[in-house]
Amino acid sequence: MKDRLHLLVIDPQNDFCDLPPESLPIDTATGRARMPALPVPGAHEDMLRLAQLIERGRDGLSAITITLDSHHRYHVAHPTFWLAGDGGPVTPFTEITAADVRASRFLPRDPRARERALAYLDALEAAGRYRLMVWPVHCEIGTWGHNVHDAVRTAYNRWEDALLGVVAKVAKGSNPWTEHYSAVMAEVPDAGEPDTQENRRLLDSLKDSDRVYIAGEAGSHCVKSTVEHIAERFGADASKLVLVTDCMSPVQGFEAQQAAFFERMRAAGVGFAQASDVVQELLVNAGR
């Protein structure tokens, strides 16, 4: 009898991939190539390896889940939300703390948002996982950057056709008032917004599996946050989780954050593998 082997792919989206210039589509409005908003070095090659894993191991996979970072242009972690204290723009990769806002070093563009933004920053910092980072506008809903990397989408479409299955899609990040790195829950859940709270459906689908292979971008942020939440809730069952380490990469400058995450997950019993190892396991499972 086949094992139930589940592939969880975190945010395999164009905006996170360092795509080669020749593969970039042309924006008909500007005549220029569309550029990924937040390319992770190595992500394109990660996605090509992941696509091959799905193609070659197709018959051994019982389920595939894809998470999708899904933002509006106006978002607390985008430059569109903030102004510098002198009224100038806030550039991407600026960290903003509650103390900064109280000292008016940074302020919301909408003055009415100040108290809510402060409450968010206080709660975020109290949780101790992240401080607010202003990212380039990315994975905006409805844009090319929000779409899944072509090779990965083509591979999982073939899995759907062959197995008459449906790849589950999990959207996260549409609430403009909280960061949502993890597919399990937002960094600061909004009591009035169920989509920011714990995703029991996702957790249950993963827990029903015999093994969960995890790939995607970026290992320093959305993969990290998602897997930390899953491992915490699985407890001893965290040994079901396997990080496919050559199908993920860190955001540039955050390599140490990914390395520390890997060490914590090893201590929690999470497994580690290369794509080629996973393919062999899938082929064995397909033959059962």
Sequence and secondary structure as in RCSB ss.txt:
>XXXX:A:sequence
MKDRLHLLVIDPQNDFCDLPPESLPIDTATGRARMPALPVPGAHEDMLRLAQLIERGRDGLSAITITLDSHHRYH
VAHPTFWLAGDGGPVTPFTEITAADVRASRFLPRDPRARERALAYLDALEAAGRYRLMVWPVHCEIGTWGHNVHD
AVRTAYNRWEDALLGVVAKVAKGSNPWTEHYSAVMAEVPDAGEPDTQENRRLLDSLKDSDRVYIAGEAGSHCVKS
TVEHIAERFGADASKLVLVTDCMSPVQGFEAQQAAFFERMRAAGVGFAQASDVVQELLVNAGR
>XXXX:A:secstr
    EEEEEE  BGGGB   GGG  B TTTSSB   SS BTTHHHHHHHHHHHHHHHGGG SEEEEEEE B SS 
TTSGGGEEETTS B  TTEEE HHHHHTTSEEESSGGGHHHHHHHHHHHHHHTS  EEE  S SBTTSGGGSB H
HHHHHHHHHHHHHT   EEEEE   TTS   SSS  SS  TT GGGS  HHHHHHHHTSSEEEEEES TTTHHHH
HHHHHHHHHGGGGGGEEEEGGG    TT HHHHHHHHHHHHHTT EEE HHHHHHHHHHHHT 
